[in-house]
Amino acid sequence: MLAQFLSIVIFAAFVTAAIFVSALRKTIGLLLVILGGIACLTFFGAIIGIPTILIGGLLLFI
């Protein structure tokens, strides 16, 4: 229970930091695009990889 709460708090802190710090937002976006591309190498990975690429592209170009 405590671990789930801490995970949510840490995730919210990272999202907030990504919104306000441009360099961090672009770094996270590029990382998501790369990881999504790697995930798309398999058929089942494409289910996760394509949305990951889209979200990373959104963060990268905002």
C-alpha positions in Angstrom: 0.0 0.0 0.0 2.7 2.4 1.0 4.8 1.5 -2.1 1.9 2.2 -4.4 1.3 5.6 -2.8 5.0 6.5 -3.1 5.0 5.3 -6.7 2.1 7.6 -7.5 3.7 10.5 -5.7 7.0 10.0 -7.5 5.3 9.6 -10.9 3.3 12.9 -10.3 6.6 14.7 -9.4 8.2 13.5 -12.6 5.2 14.6 -14.7 5.2 18.0 -13.0 8.9 18.4 -13.6 8.5 17.3 -17.2 5.8 19.9 -17.8 7.8 22.8 -16.3 11.4 22.0 -17.5 11.7 22.1 -21.3 15.0 20.2 -21.5 13.6 17.4 -19.3 10.4 17.2 -21.3 12.4 16.8 -24.6 14.7 14.2 -23.1 11.7 12.1 -21.9 10.1 12.5 -25.3 13.2 11.3 -27.1 13.6 8.4 -24.7 10.0 7.4 -25.2 10.3 7.5 -29.0 13.5 5.3 -28.9 11.9 2.8 -26.4 8.7 2.7 -28.5 10.7 2.0 -31.6 12.5 -0.9 -29.9 9.2 -2.3 -28.5 7.8 -2.2 -32.1 10.2 -4.9 -33.2 7.7 -7.6 -32.3 4.0 -7.8 -33.1 2.9 -7.8 -29.5 5.4 -5.0 -28.7 3.7 -2.8 -31.3 0.6 -2.7 -29.1 2.7 -0.8 -26.5 5.3 0.7 -28.8 3.0 2.7 -31.1 1.3 4.7 -28.3 4.7 5.2 -26.6 6.0 6.7 -29.8 3.0 9.0 -30.1 3.3 10.2 -26.5 7.1 10.7 -26.9 6.6 12.6 -30.1 4.1 14.8 -28.4 6.5 15.6 -25.5 9.4 16.1 -27.9 7.7 18.6 -30.2 5.7 20.6 -27.7 
